[in-house]
């Protein structure tokens, strides 16, 4: 029988090992995910020249990804609960890698639409599966840190995607392939290889981890079970019976979906249209556009680091989220009226706002839900909020085709961020407690609690 002090020490050591061994794997998966989501932003003009896909068709195809993502998010979530996060994460990666590779053979708008829809269906459930995996391995006191690092990794991945895309596009006519074919082919195959590796290197359960001692396995399993019991007695659903459709009628969940929708509008408008904005700078090439497009995402990583530090000290996260959304609004508004070079500077400021808003957002929902409810609650907020990823690129595509400019779209993004900032004050917020003393209560998981 372990003493309390030994158990706490074992939990702390087990958690540190998870951060060193498993979290890097998750970050590699995230990089692959970001590469396959954003590569069409860099291939846009090449697809238009070689395949005849115009701005509106490009925007619609880019957005179709998120329609499929929303449709298949909940079914994917159900399958993940059946087969386990490890198996499902590997399946998701291999599937999206295959679909992304098939983009090499796209010849017209119809094929483009079909493959983008299939890519969304393949990727659906990735984010909830990762967060659910964290919930089964990391105590609540450290889960917020794990989640923040994972989300921050999306900005690192976005920063890497530009230079990588620029180099691959520069392989134009090598082995008879266009640069954009190299882009889709290489990044698709990379995801397939990583997905297969994930199946063999990730452990499904704590008990399977050979890198933990027996004492660490017992202590960590007991800590997670203790938190599950606390959640069940504080208003969770221990029966395991969940009405996912009824959850959609919860006003707080709908409010969370609306705010997250606005955040995603900004993220994916920039993901898919930033390269075309940067190309307006005189003298740029595919390679220089790739590197310049990385600047806003690098700035976002720095901002997210400081936001995380302030978040740990703040009793209420709502003012920080409001501030981040307003920074996004001001930066986007300024970019709309600036010269191309200054627009890049202001978009970097905007990225510092809307990327910081994402992890701050997830600290607002309260803890107390039983783990059975955890995954579907995340899936609902994530899938509906991610529809912003459809509206943003499609809307920008129509605007550009009709006006020849994306400036009106930037005005709309600024307005959406401002409205979201106002909606934050309607969210309910209360403190989270945990009996596992491996970190301060302020670090409690933003996701373990995602929807009350």
Secondary structure, DSSP 8 states (H G I E B T S, - for coil): ---HHHHHHHHHHHHHHHHHHTHHHHHHHHHHHHHHHHHHHHHHHHHHHHH---HHHHHHHHHHHHHHHHHHHHHHHHHHHHH-HHHHHHHHHHHHHHHHHHGGG--SHHHHHHHHHHHHHHHTTHHHHHHHHHHHHS-HHHHHHHHHHHHHHHHHHHHHHHHHHHHHHTTTTGGG--HHHHHHHHHHHHHHHHHHHHHHHS-SSGGG-TTS-HHHHHHHHHHHHHHHHHHHHTT--TT----HHHHTT-HHHHHHHHHHHHHHHHHHHHHHHHHHHHTTSTT--HHHHHHHTHHHHHHHHHHHHHHHHHHHH-S-SHHHHHHHHHHHHHHHHHHHHS-HHHHHHHHHHHHHHHHHHHHHHHTTS-S---HHHHHHHHHHHHHHHTTHHHHHHHHHHHHHHHHS-SHHHHHHHHHHHHHHHHHGGGS-------S-TTS-GGG--SSTT---
